[in-house]
Amino acid sequence: MVTKLATQLREGTSKSHSMAENVSFVKSFLGGVIDKVSYQKMVSNLYFVYVAIEDAMEKNKTHPCIEPIFFTELDRRKSLEEDLGFYFGQDWKNKISPSVATQAYVARINEISERKPELLVAHAYTRYLGDLSGGQILKKIAQRAMNLKDDQGLAFYNFNQVKDEQEFKNNYKLALDNLPIDDSNKIVAEANIAFNLNMKMFQELEASFIKIFISVISNFITSSIENFNNPQTKSI
């Protein structure tokens, strides 16, 4: 049975998509204002999310709803490991941990992997098609904002095994439309949950960015007051 799942997912998540894009951290990112510490935390959080998704997809790859969209060329684990090595060094595994929101995201993926594997379709759609659609734009913004050379620290955005991104996306959407799903509404509902989980991760990063900004301003004010109260004259 052919459905219009791809269209239903796009239309059914449009509000959630818009809400996620309006989180301050995302808006700042798109505007080219990126705090490197927050960005590195984002990369580490995404690593835990993608490990969960890809382990779940691998575990359920013979499921009739997963097999048609099981494309290992989309896997992000290795590219994220490369980026984490760039930002944190060779012992990056000892320097990162999932945030509270990330833990909730991973827990949701693990739960449906065991109980309702067909819902993994929603999480794969939300992350991978989003990465393919806007990846190169985000890559250029991050590269310019953080003054990164070449592709250093940006491997996440490169889908080297996908030769034609538009053709691949078309084939992916066709596969979605042909999945043996009885109730497409539950997939759309899960996709909205996925967007909400992503949004909560970004909101955490927003709070982190604000704390860093306040700390910098506070240190600047304290330093200025100290310099004002204790002027020093340097002689040459």
C-alpha positions as YAML, in Angstrom:
chain: A
units: angstrom
residues:
- id: 1
  name: MET
  ca: [0.00, 0.00, 0.00]
- id: 2
  name: VAL
  ca: [1.39, 3.36, -1.07]
- id: 3
  name: THR
  ca: [0.89, 6.18, 1.43]
- id: 4
  name: LYS
  ca: [1.91, 9.82, 1.41]
- id: 5
  name: LEU
  ca: [3.97, 9.45, 4.56]
- id: 6
  name: ALA
  ca: [6.76, 11.77, 3.37]
- id: 7
  name: THR
  ca: [4.27, 14.57, 2.71]
- id: 8
  name: GLN
  ca: [2.39, 13.85, 5.94]
- id: 9
  name: LEU
  ca: [5.64, 14.04, 7.90]
- id: 10
  name: ARG
  ca: [6.63, 17.34, 6.31]
- id: 11
  name: GLU
  ca: [3.23, 18.95, 6.80]
- id: 12
  name: GLY
  ca: [2.54, 17.34, 10.16]
- id: 13
  name: THR
  ca: [5.81, 18.59, 11.70]
- id: 14
  name: SER
  ca: [5.88, 22.06, 10.15]
- id: 15
  name: LYS
  ca: [4.85, 23.75, 13.42]
- id: 16
  name: SER
  ca: [7.39, 21.79, 15.46]
- id: 17
  name: HIS
  ca: [10.05, 22.55, 12.87]
- id: 18
  name: SER
  ca: [9.30, 26.26, 13.10]
- id: 19
  name: MET
  ca: [9.38, 26.18, 16.91]
- id: 20
  name: ALA
  ca: [12.76, 24.44, 16.90]
- id: 21
  name: GLU
  ca: [14.20, 27.04, 14.51]
- id: 22
  name: ASN
  ca: [13.04, 29.83, 16.84]
- id: 23
  name: VAL
  ca: [15.02, 28.62, 19.85]
- id: 24
  name: SER
  ca: [17.56, 31.36, 20.55]
- id: 25
  name: PHE
  ca: [20.57, 29.04, 20.16]
- id: 26
  name: VAL
  ca: [19.39, 27.96, 16.71]
- id: 27
  name: LYS
  ca: [18.55, 31.53, 15.65]
- id: 28
  name: SER
  ca: [21.99, 32.68, 16.79]
- id: 29
  name: PHE
  ca: [23.60, 29.80, 14.91]
- id: 30
  name: LEU
  ca: [21.75, 30.62, 11.70]
- id: 31
  name: GLY
  ca: [22.72, 34.27, 12.19]
- id: 32
  name: GLY
  ca: [26.39, 33.34, 12.38]
- id: 33
  name: VAL
  ca: [26.80, 33.94, 16.12]
- id: 34
  name: ILE
  ca: [28.24, 30.74, 17.59]
- id: 35
  name: ASP
  ca: [29.79, 30.18, 20.99]
- id: 36
  name: LYS
  ca: [32.48, 27.53, 20.45]
- id: 37
  name: VAL
  ca: [31.98, 25.90, 23.85]
- id: 38
  name: SER
  ca: [28.24, 25.52, 23.26]
- id: 39
  name: TYR
  ca: [28.88, 24.23, 19.75]
- id: 40
  name: GLN
  ca: [31.25, 21.57, 21.05]
- id: 41
  name: LYS
  ca: [28.61, 20.53, 23.58]
- id: 42
  name: MET
  ca: [26.10, 20.28, 20.76]
- id: 43
  name: VAL
  ca: [28.43, 17.97, 18.83]
- id: 44
  name: SER
  ca: [28.95, 15.75, 21.88]
- id: 45
  name: ASN
  ca: [25.19, 15.58, 22.52]
- id: 46
  name: LEU
  ca: [24.52, 14.68, 18.90]
- id: 47
  name: TYR
  ca: [27.06, 11.89, 19.17]
- id: 48
  name: PHE
  ca: [25.04, 10.16, 21.90]
- id: 49
  name: VAL
  ca: [21.82, 10.65, 19.93]
- id: 50
  name: TYR
  ca: [23.22, 9.20, 16.72]
- id: 51
  name: VAL
  ca: [24.85, 6.26, 18.47]
- id: 52
  name: ALA
  ca: [21.42, 5.45, 19.93]
- id: 53
  name: ILE
  ca: [19.62, 5.85, 16.59]
- id: 54
  name: GLU
  ca: [22.18, 3.86, 14.61]
- id: 55
  name: ASP
  ca: [22.38, 1.05, 17.17]
- id: 56
  name: ALA
  ca: [18.58, 0.86, 17.17]
- id: 57
  name: MET
  ca: [18.41, 0.84, 13.37]
- id: 58
  name: GLU
  ca: [21.07, -1.86, 13.19]
- id: 59
  name: LYS
  ca: [19.22, -3.96, 15.74]
- id: 60
  name: ASN
  ca: [15.95, -3.66, 13.83]
- id: 61
  name: LYS
  ca: [17.29, -3.58, 10.27]
- id: 62
  name: THR
  ca: [15.19, -6.59, 9.20]
- id: 63
  name: HIS
  ca: [11.96, -5.04, 10.50]
- id: 64
  name: PRO
  ca: [9.62, -4.42, 7.51]
- id: 65
  name: CYS
  ca: [9.37, -0.71, 8.35]
- id: 66
  name: ILE
  ca: [13.10, -0.23, 8.94]
- id: 67
  name: GLU
  ca: [14.73, -2.31, 6.20]
- id: 68
  name: PRO
  ca: [13.58, -0.02, 3.30]
- id: 69
  name: ILE
  ca: [15.16, 3.06, 4.96]
- id: 70
  name: PHE
  ca: [18.22, 1.37, 6.43]
- id: 71
  name: PHE
  ca: [20.90, 3.36, 4.61]
- id: 72
  name: THR
  ca: [24.29, 3.02, 6.32]
- id: 73
  name: GLU
  ca: [25.66, 5.79, 4.08]
- id: 74
  name: LEU
  ca: [23.74, 8.19, 6.33]
- id: 75
  name: ASP
  ca: [25.49, 7.07, 9.52]
- id: 76
  name: ARG
  ca: [26.97, 9.98, 11.48]
- id: 77
  name: ARG
  ca: [28.83, 8.16, 14.24]
- id: 78
  name: LYS
  ca: [32.27, 8.10, 12.60]
- id: 79
  name: SER
  ca: [32.05, 11.69, 11.38]
- id: 80
  name: LEU
  ca: [31.05, 12.86, 14.86]
- id: 81
  name: GLU
  ca: [33.92, 10.88, 16.38]
- id: 82
  name: GLU
  ca: [36.26, 12.69, 13.99]
- id: 83
  name: ASP
  ca: [34.87, 16.07, 15.07]
- id: 84
  name: LEU
  ca: [35.06, 15.17, 18.76]
- id: 85
  name: GLY
  ca: [38.71, 14.21, 18.29]
- id: 86
  name: PHE
  ca: [39.33, 17.63, 16.75]
- id: 87
  name: TYR
  ca: [37.61, 19.56, 19.55]
- id: 88
  name: PHE
  ca: [38.55, 17.48, 22.60]
- id: 89
  name: GLY
  ca: [41.67, 15.52, 21.60]
- id: 90
  name: GLN
  ca: [42.33, 11.79, 21.37]
- id: 91
  name: ASP
  ca: [40.84, 11.08, 24.80]
- id: 92
  name: TRP
  ca: [37.54, 12.75, 23.86]
- id: 93
  name: LYS
  ca: [35.51, 9.81, 25.23]
- id: 94
  name: ASN
  ca: [36.65, 10.72, 28.74]
- id: 95
  name: LYS
  ca: [35.70, 14.38, 28.27]
- id: 96
  name: ILE
  ca: [32.10, 14.20, 27.10]
- id: 97
  name: SER
  ca: [28.83, 13.16, 28.69]
- id: 98
  name: PRO
  ca: [25.18, 13.47, 27.59]
- id: 99
  name: SER
  ca: [23.18, 16.38, 28.93]
- id: 100
  name: VAL
  ca: [19.89, 15.82, 30.77]
- id: 101
  name: ALA
  ca: [17.86, 16.50, 27.61]
- id: 102
  name: THR
  ca: [20.13, 14.22, 25.60]
- id: 103
  name: GLN
  ca: [19.64, 11.41, 28.10]
- id: 104
  name: ALA
  ca: [15.86, 11.78, 27.69]
- id: 105
  name: TYR
  ca: [16.26, 11.69, 23.90]
- id: 106
  name: VAL
  ca: [18.40, 8.54, 24.03]
- id: 107
  name: ALA
  ca: [15.99, 6.90, 26.49]
- id: 108
  name: ARG
  ca: [13.10, 7.49, 24.08]
- id: 109
  name: ILE
  ca: [15.00, 5.93, 21.18]
- id: 110
  name: ASN
  ca: [15.97, 2.90, 23.27]
- id: 111
  name: GLU
  ca: [12.39, 2.46, 24.47]
- id: 112
  name: ILE
  ca: [10.79, 2.39, 21.03]
- id: 113
  name: SER
  ca: [13.62, 0.24, 19.69]
- id: 114
  name: GLU
  ca: [12.46, -2.45, 22.09]
- id: 115
  name: ARG
  ca: [8.69, -1.91, 22.06]
- id: 116
  name: LYS
  ca: [7.70, -0.20, 18.79]
- id: 117
  name: PRO
  ca: [10.56, -0.30, 16.25]
- id: 118
  name: GLU
  ca: [8.40, 1.18, 13.47]
- id: 119
  name: LEU
  ca: [8.50, 4.51, 15.32]
- id: 120
  name: LEU
  ca: [12.25, 4.71, 14.63]
- id: 121
  name: VAL
  ca: [11.19, 5.83, 11.17]
- id: 122
  name: ALA
  ca: [10.18, 9.19, 12.66]
- id: 123
  name: HIS
  ca: [13.56, 9.74, 14.33]
- id: 124
  name: ALA
  ca: [15.53, 8.72, 11.25]
- id: 125
  name: TYR
  ca: [13.44, 11.09, 9.12]
- id: 126
  name: THR
  ca: [13.76, 13.99, 11.54]
- id: 127
  name: ARG
  ca: [17.54, 13.80, 11.88]
- id: 128
  name: TYR
  ca: [18.89, 12.46, 8.61]
- id: 129
  name: LEU
  ca: [16.73, 14.33, 6.09]
- id: 130
  name: GLY
  ca: [17.26, 17.49, 8.09]
- id: 131
  name: ASP
  ca: [21.01, 16.97, 7.99]
- id: 132
  name: LEU
  ca: [20.97, 16.33, 4.25]
- id: 133
  name: SER
  ca: [18.73, 19.31, 3.52]
- id: 134
  name: GLY
  ca: [20.53, 22.01, 5.51]
- id: 135
  name: GLY
  ca: [23.91, 20.48, 6.25]
- id: 136
  name: GLN
  ca: [26.02, 22.40, 3.76]
- id: 137
  name: ILE
  ca: [24.51, 25.74, 4.74]
- id: 138
  name: LEU
  ca: [25.12, 25.06, 8.44]
- id: 139
  name: LYS
  ca: [28.63, 23.89, 7.66]
- id: 140
  name: LYS
  ca: [29.51, 27.18, 5.95]
- id: 141
  name: ILE
  ca: [27.99, 29.20, 8.79]
- id: 142
  name: ALA
  ca: [29.93, 27.24, 11.44]
- id: 143
  name: GLN
  ca: [33.15, 27.38, 9.42]
- id: 144
  name: ARG
  ca: [32.96, 31.15, 9.05]
- id: 145
  name: ALA
  ca: [31.74, 31.89, 12.58]
- id: 146
  name: MET
  ca: [34.43, 29.81, 14.30]
- id: 147
  name: ASN
  ca: [37.14, 30.52, 11.75]
- id: 148
  name: LEU
  ca: [37.72, 26.84, 11.02]
- id: 149
  name: LYS
  ca: [40.11, 25.79, 8.27]
- id: 150
  name: ASP
  ca: [38.92, 23.48, 5.50]
- id: 151
  name: ASP
  ca: [36.69, 20.74, 6.96]
- id: 152
  name: GLN
  ca: [38.35, 20.57, 10.36]
- id: 153
  name: GLY
  ca: [35.71, 20.03, 13.02]
- id: 154
  name: LEU
  ca: [32.97, 19.88, 10.37]
- id: 155
  name: ALA
  ca: [32.94, 16.23, 9.30]
- id: 156
  name: PHE
  ca: [29.40, 15.86, 10.66]
- id: 157
  name: TYR
  ca: [28.03, 17.79, 7.69]
- id: 158
  name: ASN
  ca: [29.77, 15.70, 5.04]
- id: 159
  name: PHE
  ca: [27.89, 12.78, 3.49]
- id: 160
  name: ASN
  ca: [30.75, 11.44, 1.41]
- id: 161
  name: GLN
  ca: [28.92, 8.23, 0.48]
- id: 162
  name: VAL
  ca: [25.92, 10.10, -0.93]
- id: 163
  name: LYS
  ca: [26.80, 11.08, -4.50]
- id: 164
  name: ASP
  ca: [23.63, 13.01, -5.36]
- id: 165
  name: GLU
  ca: [21.86, 14.42, -2.31]
- id: 166
  name: GLN
  ca: [18.67, 15.44, -4.11]
- id: 167
  name: GLU
  ca: [18.32, 12.07, -5.80]
- id: 168
  name: PHE
  ca: [18.98, 10.33, -2.50]
- id: 169
  name: LYS
  ca: [16.33, 12.40, -0.71]
- id: 170
  name: ASN
  ca: [13.81, 11.62, -3.45]
- id: 171
  name: ASN
  ca: [14.52, 7.88, -3.11]
- id: 172
  name: TYR
  ca: [14.28, 8.14, 0.68]
- id: 173
  name: LYS
  ca: [10.89, 9.83, 0.46]
- id: 174
  name: LEU
  ca: [9.71, 7.20, -2.02]
- id: 175
  name: ALA
  ca: [10.78, 4.50, 0.44]
- id: 176
  name: LEU
  ca: [8.81, 6.28, 3.18]
- id: 177
  name: ASP
  ca: [5.71, 6.32, 1.01]
- id: 178
  name: ASN
  ca: [5.97, 2.57, 0.46]
- id: 179
  name: LEU
  ca: [6.50, 1.49, 4.07]
- id: 180
  name: PRO
  ca: [3.96, -1.11, 5.31]
- id: 181
  name: ILE
  ca: [2.49, 1.17, 7.98]
- id: 182
  name: ASP
  ca: [-1.11, 0.74, 9.13]
- id: 183
  name: ASP
  ca: [-1.39, 4.11, 10.87]
- id: 184
  name: SER
  ca: [0.79, 6.93, 9.57]
- id: 185
  name: ASN
  ca: [-0.52, 9.28, 12.25]
- id: 186
  name: LYS
  ca: [1.55, 7.52, 14.91]
- id: 187
  name: ILE
  ca: [4.70, 8.10, 12.86]
- id: 188
  name: VAL
  ca: [3.88, 11.79, 12.48]
- id: 189
  name: ALA
  ca: [3.17, 12.04, 16.20]
- id: 190
  name: GLU
  ca: [6.54, 10.45, 16.99]
- id: 191
  name: ALA
  ca: [8.29, 12.85, 14.60]
- id: 192
  name: ASN
  ca: [6.84, 15.73, 16.59]
- id: 193
  name: ILE
  ca: [8.20, 14.11, 19.75]
- id: 194
  name: ALA
  ca: [11.60, 13.91, 18.03]
- id: 195
  name: PHE
  ca: [11.48, 17.61, 17.15]
- id: 196
  name: ASN
  ca: [10.55, 18.43, 20.75]
- id: 197
  name: LEU
  ca: [13.45, 16.36, 22.09]
- id: 198
  name: ASN
  ca: [15.82, 18.15, 19.72]
- id: 199
  name: MET
  ca: [14.39, 21.50, 20.79]
- id: 200
  name: LYS
  ca: [15.03, 20.72, 24.46]
- id: 201
  name: MET
  ca: [18.67, 19.95, 23.68]
- id: 202
  name: PHE
  ca: [19.00, 23.30, 21.93]
- id: 203
  name: GLN
  ca: [17.29, 25.09, 24.82]
- id: 204
  name: GLU
  ca: [19.90, 23.63, 27.17]
- id: 205
  name: LEU
  ca: [22.62, 25.01, 24.92]
- id: 206
  name: GLU
  ca: [20.86, 28.36, 24.93]
- id: 207
  name: ALA
  ca: [20.96, 28.42, 28.74]
- id: 208
  name: SER
  ca: [24.63, 27.44, 28.64]
- id: 209
  name: PHE
  ca: [25.38, 30.24, 26.20]
- id: 210
  name: ILE
  ca: [23.61, 32.78, 28.43]
- id: 211
  name: LYS
  ca: [25.59, 31.62, 31.48]
- id: 212
  name: ILE
  ca: [28.86, 31.97, 29.57]
- id: 213
  name: PHE
  ca: [27.86, 35.41, 28.29]
- id: 214
  name: ILE
  ca: [26.91, 36.60, 31.79]
- id: 215
  name: SER
  ca: [30.16, 35.21, 33.20]
- id: 216
  name: VAL
  ca: [32.24, 37.04, 30.58]
- id: 217
  name: ILE
  ca: [30.40, 40.32, 31.19]
- id: 218
  name: SER
  ca: [30.71, 39.88, 34.97]
- id: 219
  name: ASN
  ca: [34.44, 39.22, 34.73]
- id: 220
  name: PHE
  ca: [34.86, 42.23, 32.47]
- id: 221
  name: ILE
  ca: [32.98, 44.51, 34.89]
- id: 222
  name: THR
  ca: [34.93, 43.17, 37.89]
- id: 223
  name: SER
  ca: [38.22, 43.67, 36.08]
- id: 224
  name: SER
  ca: [37.24, 47.20, 35.05]
- id: 225
  name: ILE
  ca: [36.30, 48.15, 38.62]
- id: 226
  name: GLU
  ca: [39.57, 46.73, 39.98]
- id: 227
  name: ASN
  ca: [41.57, 48.63, 37.40]
- id: 228
  name: PHE
  ca: [39.67, 51.80, 38.22]
- id: 229
  name: ASN
  ca: [40.22, 51.43, 41.97]
- id: 230
  name: ASN
  ca: [43.86, 50.39, 41.62]
- id: 231
  name: PRO
  ca: [45.33, 52.40, 38.77]
- id: 232
  name: GLN
  ca: [48.91, 51.49, 37.92]
- id: 233
  name: THR
  ca: [51.31, 53.67, 36.05]
- id: 234
  name: LYS
  ca: [53.82, 51.82, 33.95]
- id: 235
  name: SER
  ca: [57.13, 53.48, 33.26]
- id: 236
  name: ILE
  ca: [59.25, 52.71, 30.25]
...
